[in-house]
Amino acid sequence: MSDRIVASYLIETCYPLEQAAAAMAGEQSSGTFRTMPGETPELMARYGARVDAIEPLGEVEQPSLPYARGPKQGGSPRPQQARVTISWSFENTGASLATLWSTTLGNLFELHHFSGLKLLSLQLPDAFAAAYPGPQFAVEGTRQVTGVHGRPLVGTIIKPSVGLTPDATAELVDRMVGAGLDFIKDDELMGDPPHSPFAERFEKVMTVIDRHADRTGRKAMYAANISGDLDAMRRQLDMMERRGGTCAMLVLNSVGLSGVIEIRKHSRVVLHGHRAGWGVYDRSPILGMSYLAYQKFWRLAGVDHLHVNGLQNKFCEPDESVLASARECLTPMFAEKPCTVMPVFSSAQSAVQAGDTFRQLGSDDLIFCAGGGIIGHPDGAEAGVRSIHEAFDAARQGIPAEVYAEDHPALKAALASFG
């Protein structure tokens, strides 16, 4: 592993590519738009960002984003795209995720040189692994806590997202855990509202979960959404741990890096990372940040699960991107400290996608969350849970779901309803 921070970008510019790349490197290290006193060659050699590679990708008809400008002379009449790799000395940032974010993202997107710019990938020195604890539970710890081995975890999201009382929430959880659910989580929209106070909701859900655990010997995991101000998150986390909770959910883009880092220091439970708002970064093919880069920040910060969307989802992300994100979650970041996390598939999932998810990922290390695909099953939520288990059973045995469904009514009804 290099001792430098290495980032690759997709850029679009009317400037000569070398000049545009140099502007990126200067803006995000020791340089600015003109030479400053003290900006010696020695300082630049040690702290200036370095352009390591430029791969031209060809011209486009018109700028993808507004307000970009070309040079007064020597530019291209049409924007050209390229993949640019830039690296920084570790001395520039130290092992600080906040400074790393500012360095690799920062003001780049506002530079007038570019009508498109996206961070594609990120490689980090081992010093970051030494500075941050990373996941506390990840895949194996999640399996130990839930008692689920040798298959995917089947989960759901409490729906309706908002509006249910604590009693109604507990009643729904009772039905689904009774049908064999492994994992259940609050929706990202559900926090600590007046109609469902966190403490009351958590207590009633845990009472149900404990009752089923006494019966089965296995405790379903409830990812309660604690996302909020730092002091409130600490209080709720303490309450969860005293009550025997096993998982706290954090909406990453709402809580922020520092919030996740602080909760990880404080936590003795699994941390479930929800990426709500992710489209801000990745919806545009020419602006923002790829998930392959984004997820590295949160893995180091210490989450154990990360959402990756789902196959044939209700959003705009293609299946290839979803699978690449999930595989990246399971790919070690460092030789001595893998920082792998459990990928979570969700977004309009049902028994229809379960088999394909297992086959295409090539692993059963995943949480498969179906909201409407379970709760909206035509024969009820209990049948919805069974249909997901049956779909995974068929896939693991190499039997087409439609064939397996002939002897499994819950799966057959799910395929008919959701297919």
C-alpha positions as CSV (number, residue, x, y, z in Angstrom):
1,M,0.0,0.0,0.0
2,S,1.4,3.4,-1.0
3,D,2.1,6.1,1.7
4,R,0.2,8.5,-0.5
5,I,-3.5,9.3,-0.8
6,V,-4.6,8.4,-4.3
7,A,-7.9,9.6,-5.9
8,S,-9.2,9.1,-9.5
9,Y,-11.7,11.5,-11.0
10,L,-13.8,11.8,-14.1
11,I,-13.4,15.3,-15.4
12,E,-14.9,17.4,-18.3
13,T,-13.2,20.6,-19.4
14,C,-12.5,22.9,-22.2
15,Y,-9.0,23.5,-20.8
16,P,-6.0,21.5,-22.0
17,L,-6.2,18.4,-19.9
18,E,-2.8,18.9,-18.3
19,Q,-3.7,22.5,-17.3
20,A,-7.1,21.4,-15.8
21,A,-5.5,18.6,-13.8
22,A,-2.8,21.0,-12.5
23,A,-5.6,23.3,-11.4
24,M,-7.2,20.5,-9.4
25,A,-3.9,19.6,-7.8
26,G,-3.1,23.1,-6.9
27,E,-6.5,24.0,-5.5
28,Q,-6.5,21.0,-3.3
29,S,-3.0,21.3,-1.9
30,S,-0.5,24.1,-1.5
31,G,-1.3,26.1,-4.6
32,T,-3.7,28.9,-5.5
33,F,-4.5,31.0,-8.5
34,R,-1.1,32.8,-8.2
35,T,2.2,32.1,-6.6
36,M,2.3,33.2,-2.9
37,P,5.3,34.2,-0.7
38,G,6.7,31.2,1.0
39,E,5.5,28.8,-1.8
40,T,9.0,27.6,-2.4
41,P,9.9,24.7,-4.8
42,E,10.9,22.7,-1.7
43,L,7.4,23.2,-0.2
44,M,5.7,22.4,-3.4
45,A,7.7,19.2,-3.9
46,R,6.8,18.0,-0.4
47,Y,3.2,19.2,0.0
48,G,1.9,19.9,-3.5
49,A,-0.6,17.4,-4.9
50,R,0.8,15.3,-7.8
51,V,-0.9,14.5,-11.1
52,D,-0.1,10.8,-11.6
53,A,-2.1,10.0,-14.7
54,I,-4.3,11.5,-17.3
55,E,-6.4,9.2,-19.6
56,P,-8.3,11.1,-22.3
57,L,-11.8,9.8,-23.0
58,G,-12.8,12.0,-25.9
59,E,-14.9,15.1,-26.6
60,V,-18.6,15.6,-25.9
61,E,-21.0,17.8,-27.8
62,Q,-21.7,20.4,-25.1
63,P,-20.9,21.1,-21.4
64,S,-22.8,18.8,-19.0
65,L,-23.0,21.5,-16.3
66,P,-23.4,25.3,-16.6
67,Y,-21.1,28.2,-15.8
68,A,-17.8,26.5,-16.8
69,R,-15.3,28.6,-18.7
70,G,-12.4,27.8,-21.0
71,P,-9.0,29.5,-21.1
72,K,-8.6,32.8,-23.0
73,Q,-6.5,31.0,-25.5
74,G,-5.4,27.4,-26.2
75,G,-8.6,25.7,-25.2
76,S,-10.9,23.3,-26.9
77,P,-14.2,24.5,-28.5
78,R,-15.9,21.4,-27.2
79,P,-15.4,19.9,-23.7
80,Q,-13.3,16.8,-23.4
81,Q,-13.5,14.2,-20.8
82,A,-10.7,12.3,-19.1
83,R,-9.9,10.1,-16.1
84,V,-7.4,11.9,-13.9
85,T,-5.4,10.4,-11.0
86,I,-4.1,12.7,-8.3
87,S,-2.2,11.9,-5.2
88,W,-1.3,13.7,-2.0
89,S,1.4,13.2,0.7
90,F,-0.1,11.7,3.9
91,E,1.5,14.7,5.6
92,N,-1.1,17.0,4.1
93,T,-4.0,15.4,6.0
94,G,-2.7,13.2,8.7
95,A,-5.1,10.4,9.6
96,S,-8.2,12.7,9.6
97,L,-11.3,11.6,7.7
98,A,-12.7,15.2,7.9
99,T,-9.5,16.6,6.3
100,L,-9.4,13.7,3.8
101,W,-13.0,14.7,2.7
102,S,-12.0,18.3,2.2
103,T,-8.9,17.3,0.3
104,T,-10.4,14.8,-2.1
105,L,-13.7,16.6,-2.6
106,G,-13.6,20.2,-1.2
107,N,-13.7,23.1,-3.7
108,L,-13.0,21.0,-6.8
109,F,-16.6,21.1,-7.9
110,E,-16.8,24.9,-8.0
111,L,-13.7,25.4,-10.1
112,H,-14.6,27.2,-13.3
113,H,-12.4,24.9,-15.4
114,F,-14.9,22.1,-15.2
115,S,-18.3,21.3,-16.7
116,G,-18.1,17.9,-14.9
117,L,-16.2,16.4,-12.1
118,K,-16.7,13.2,-10.1
119,L,-14.6,11.3,-7.6
120,L,-14.4,7.7,-8.8
121,S,-12.1,5.8,-6.5
122,L,-9.9,6.3,-3.4
123,Q,-6.9,4.5,-2.1
124,L,-5.6,5.3,1.4
125,P,-2.4,4.6,3.3
126,D,-2.3,2.1,6.2
127,A,-2.0,4.9,8.7
128,F,-5.8,5.5,8.3
129,A,-6.5,1.9,9.4
130,A,-4.3,2.5,12.5
131,A,-6.1,5.7,13.4
132,Y,-9.7,4.6,13.2
133,P,-11.3,1.5,14.8
134,G,-13.4,0.5,11.8
135,P,-16.3,-1.8,12.1
136,Q,-16.8,-3.5,15.5
137,F,-19.0,-6.4,14.3
138,A,-19.2,-6.4,10.5
139,V,-20.3,-9.7,8.9
140,E,-19.2,-12.3,11.4
141,G,-20.2,-10.2,14.4
142,T,-23.7,-9.6,12.9
143,R,-24.1,-13.3,12.4
144,Q,-23.0,-14.1,16.0
145,V,-25.4,-11.5,17.4
146,T,-28.4,-12.8,15.4
147,G,-27.5,-16.5,15.4
148,V,-27.9,-16.6,11.6
149,H,-25.3,-18.6,9.8
150,G,-25.0,-20.1,6.3
151,R,-27.6,-17.9,4.7
152,P,-28.6,-14.3,4.1
153,L,-30.3,-12.4,6.9
154,V,-33.9,-11.6,6.0
155,G,-35.2,-8.3,7.2
156,T,-37.8,-5.6,6.8
157,I,-38.4,-1.9,7.3
158,I,-41.3,-0.9,9.5
159,K,-44.0,0.5,7.2
160,P,-45.9,2.9,7.1
161,S,-42.7,4.9,7.5
162,V,-44.4,7.3,9.9
163,G,-47.7,7.4,11.6
164,L,-47.8,4.1,13.5
165,T,-48.1,4.3,17.3
166,P,-45.6,2.4,19.4
167,D,-48.3,-0.3,20.1
168,A,-49.0,-0.6,16.4
169,T,-45.3,-0.9,15.6
170,A,-44.9,-3.6,18.2
171,E,-47.9,-5.5,16.9
172,L,-46.4,-5.5,13.4
173,V,-43.0,-6.6,14.7
174,D,-44.7,-9.4,16.7
175,R,-46.2,-10.9,13.5
176,M,-43.1,-10.7,11.4
177,V,-40.6,-12.0,14.0
178,G,-43.0,-14.8,14.7
179,A,-42.8,-15.7,11.0
180,G,-39.0,-16.0,11.1
181,L,-37.7,-12.5,10.5
182,D,-34.0,-12.0,11.4
183,F,-33.7,-8.2,11.2
184,I,-36.1,-5.3,11.4
185,K,-35.3,-1.6,11.3
186,D,-36.9,1.8,11.6
187,D,-37.4,3.7,8.4
188,E,-34.9,6.6,8.0
189,L,-37.9,9.0,8.4
190,M,-38.7,7.6,11.8
191,G,-36.7,9.2,14.7
192,D,-38.2,10.5,17.9
193,P,-41.5,12.1,16.9
194,P,-44.4,13.0,19.2
195,H,-46.6,10.3,17.8
196,S,-44.0,7.6,18.5
197,P,-41.5,8.6,21.1
198,F,-38.2,6.7,20.7
199,A,-38.1,5.4,24.3
200,E,-41.6,4.0,24.3
201,R,-41.4,2.5,20.8
202,F,-38.0,0.9,21.6
203,E,-39.3,-0.6,24.8
204,K,-42.4,-2.1,23.2
205,V,-40.6,-3.6,20.3
206,M,-37.9,-5.1,22.5
207,T,-40.5,-6.7,24.7
208,V,-41.9,-8.5,21.6
209,I,-38.4,-9.5,20.4
210,D,-37.4,-10.8,23.9
211,R,-40.6,-12.9,24.1
212,H,-39.8,-14.6,20.8
213,A,-36.2,-15.0,21.8
214,D,-37.3,-16.9,24.9
215,R,-39.3,-19.2,22.6
216,T,-36.8,-19.8,19.8
217,G,-33.4,-19.2,21.5
218,R,-32.6,-16.6,18.8
219,K,-33.0,-12.9,19.1
220,A,-34.0,-10.8,16.1
221,M,-32.0,-7.7,15.5
222,Y,-33.8,-4.3,15.7
223,A,-32.0,-1.4,14.2
224,A,-33.5,1.5,16.0
225,N,-32.9,4.9,14.4
226,I,-31.0,7.1,16.8
227,S,-29.9,9.7,14.2
228,G,-30.0,13.1,15.8
229,D,-27.9,15.5,17.8
230,L,-24.9,13.9,19.4
231,D,-26.0,14.2,23.0
232,A,-29.4,12.7,22.2
233,M,-27.8,9.9,20.2
234,R,-25.6,9.0,23.2
235,R,-28.5,9.0,25.5
236,Q,-30.6,6.7,23.3
237,L,-27.6,4.4,22.7
238,D,-27.1,4.1,26.5
239,M,-30.8,3.3,26.9
240,M,-30.6,0.7,24.1
241,E,-27.6,-1.0,25.6
242,R,-29.1,-1.1,29.1
243,R,-32.3,-2.6,27.7
244,G,-30.5,-5.3,25.7
245,G,-30.7,-3.7,22.2
246,T,-28.2,-5.1,19.6
247,C,-28.3,-2.5,16.8
248,A,-28.4,1.2,16.3
249,M,-29.2,2.8,12.9
250,L,-27.4,6.0,11.8
251,V,-28.5,8.0,8.7
252,L,-25.0,8.7,7.6
253,N,-25.6,11.9,5.5
254,S,-27.6,13.4,8.4
255,V,-25.3,12.5,11.2
256,G,-22.0,13.2,9.4
257,L,-18.6,11.7,9.7
258,S,-17.8,13.2,13.2
259,G,-21.2,12.0,14.5
260,V,-20.5,8.4,13.3
261,I,-17.0,8.5,14.7
262,E,-18.1,9.6,18.1
263,I,-20.9,7.1,18.3
264,R,-18.6,4.3,17.3
265,K,-16.3,5.2,20.2
266,H,-19.3,5.1,22.5
267,S,-21.1,2.0,21.2
268,R,-21.2,-1.6,22.1
269,V,-23.8,-2.5,19.6
270,V,-23.9,-3.1,15.8
271,L,-24.1,0.1,13.8
272,H,-26.4,0.1,10.8
273,G,-25.4,2.7,8.2
274,H,-28.2,4.0,6.0
275,R,-27.2,6.1,3.0
276,A,-30.5,8.1,2.6
277,G,-29.7,11.1,0.4
278,W,-27.1,9.2,-1.5
279,G,-28.5,10.4,-4.8
280,V,-27.1,13.9,-4.2
281,Y,-23.7,12.4,-4.8
282,D,-24.2,9.9,-7.5
283,R,-27.3,10.6,-9.5
284,S,-25.4,12.5,-12.1
285,P,-22.8,10.5,-14.1
286,I,-20.6,13.6,-14.4
287,L,-20.9,15.2,-10.9
288,G,-20.3,14.1,-7.3
289,M,-18.7,10.9,-5.9
290,S,-19.1,7.2,-6.7
291,Y,-20.2,4.8,-4.0
292,L,-16.9,3.0,-4.3
293,A,-15.2,6.1,-2.8
294,Y,-18.0,7.2,-0.5
295,Q,-18.3,3.9,1.4
296,K,-14.6,3.9,2.5
297,F,-15.2,7.0,4.7
298,W,-18.0,5.2,6.6
299,R,-16.2,1.9,6.9
300,L,-13.3,3.5,8.6
301,A,-15.6,5.6,10.8
302,G,-17.0,2.4,12.1
303,V,-20.3,1.3,10.7
304,D,-21.0,-2.5,10.4
305,H,-23.7,-2.4,7.7
306,L,-24.1,-0.3,4.6
307,H,-27.0,0.1,2.3
308,V,-26.3,-0.6,-1.4
309,N,-29.8,-0.3,-2.9
310,G,-31.3,-3.4,-4.5
311,L,-31.7,-5.2,-7.8
312,Q,-34.5,-4.0,-10.0
313,N,-35.0,-1.2,-7.4
314,K,-37.5,1.6,-7.3
315,F,-34.7,4.2,-7.8
316,C,-32.6,5.0,-10.8
317,E,-29.5,2.9,-10.0
318,P,-28.7,0.1,-12.5
319,D,-28.2,-3.5,-11.2
320,E,-24.5,-3.4,-12.2
321,S,-23.8,-0.5,-9.9
322,V,-25.7,-2.1,-7.0
323,L,-23.7,-5.3,-7.3
324,A,-20.4,-3.4,-7.6
325,S,-21.3,-1.5,-4.4
326,A,-22.1,-4.7,-2.5
327,R,-18.9,-6.4,-3.6
328,E,-16.9,-3.4,-2.5
329,C,-18.4,-3.6,1.0
330,L,-17.1,-7.2,1.2
331,T,-13.6,-6.3,-0.3
332,P,-10.9,-5.7,2.4
333,M,-9.6,-2.1,2.5
334,F,-6.2,-2.9,4.1
335,A,-4.1,-6.1,4.4
336,E,-4.0,-6.0,8.2
337,K,-7.4,-4.5,8.8
338,P,-10.1,-5.6,6.3
339,C,-12.9,-3.1,7.4
340,T,-15.4,-5.2,5.5
341,V,-19.0,-4.5,6.2
342,M,-22.4,-6.3,5.6
343,P,-24.1,-5.0,2.5
344,V,-27.8,-4.3,2.9
345,F,-30.1,-4.7,-0.1
346,S,-33.3,-2.7,0.0
347,S,-35.6,-0.6,-2.2
348,A,-38.7,-2.3,-3.6
349,Q,-37.3,-5.8,-2.8
350,S,-39.3,-8.9,-2.6
351,A,-39.0,-12.7,-3.3
352,V,-38.7,-11.8,-7.0
353,Q,-35.2,-10.4,-6.5
354,A,-33.9,-12.6,-3.7
355,G,-32.6,-15.4,-5.8
356,D,-30.9,-13.1,-8.3
357,T,-29.3,-11.2,-5.5
358,F,-27.8,-14.4,-4.0
359,R,-26.6,-15.7,-7.4
360,Q,-25.1,-12.5,-8.8
361,L,-23.4,-11.4,-5.6
362,G,-21.9,-14.9,-5.2
363,S,-22.2,-14.7,-1.4
364,D,-24.8,-15.1,1.3
365,D,-23.1,-12.4,3.4
366,L,-25.9,-9.8,3.0
367,I,-29.0,-8.5,4.7
368,F,-32.0,-8.5,2.4
369,C,-34.6,-6.0,3.5
370,A,-38.1,-6.0,2.0
371,G,-40.7,-3.5,3.2
372,G,-43.7,-3.7,0.9
373,G,-42.4,-7.1,-0.4
374,I,-43.1,-8.5,3.1
375,I,-45.8,-6.3,4.6
376,G,-47.6,-6.0,1.3
377,H,-47.7,-9.7,0.6
378,P,-51.3,-10.7,-0.5
379,D,-51.5,-13.3,2.2
380,G,-50.1,-11.1,5.0
381,A,-46.7,-10.2,6.5
382,E,-46.1,-13.7,7.8
383,A,-46.4,-15.1,4.3
384,G,-44.1,-12.3,3.1
385,V,-41.4,-13.4,5.4
386,R,-41.7,-17.0,4.4
387,S,-41.6,-16.1,0.7
388,I,-38.2,-14.5,1.1
389,H,-36.8,-17.5,2.9
390,E,-38.2,-19.8,0.3
391,A,-36.7,-17.8,-2.6
392,F,-33.3,-18.0,-1.0
393,D,-33.7,-21.7,-0.3
394,A,-34.5,-22.2,-4.0
395,A,-31.5,-20.2,-5.1
396,R,-29.1,-22.1,-2.8
397,Q,-30.4,-25.4,-4.1
398,G,-30.1,-24.2,-7.7
399,I,-33.8,-24.6,-8.3
400,P,-35.7,-21.9,-10.4
401,A,-38.0,-19.9,-8.1
402,E,-41.0,-20.7,-10.3
403,V,-40.4,-24.4,-10.0
404,Y,-39.8,-24.3,-6.2
405,A,-43.0,-22.1,-5.8
406,E,-45.2,-25.0,-7.0
407,D,-44.8,-26.6,-3.5
408,H,-44.4,-23.3,-1.6
409,P,-47.6,-21.2,-1.6
410,A,-46.1,-18.1,0.0
411,L,-43.4,-17.9,-2.7
412,K,-45.9,-18.6,-5.5
413,A,-48.2,-15.7,-4.3
414,A,-45.2,-13.3,-4.0
415,L,-44.0,-14.1,-7.5
416,A,-47.5,-13.5,-8.9
417,S,-48.0,-10.3,-6.9
418,F,-44.6,-8.7,-7.2
419,G,-43.3,-10.1,-10.5
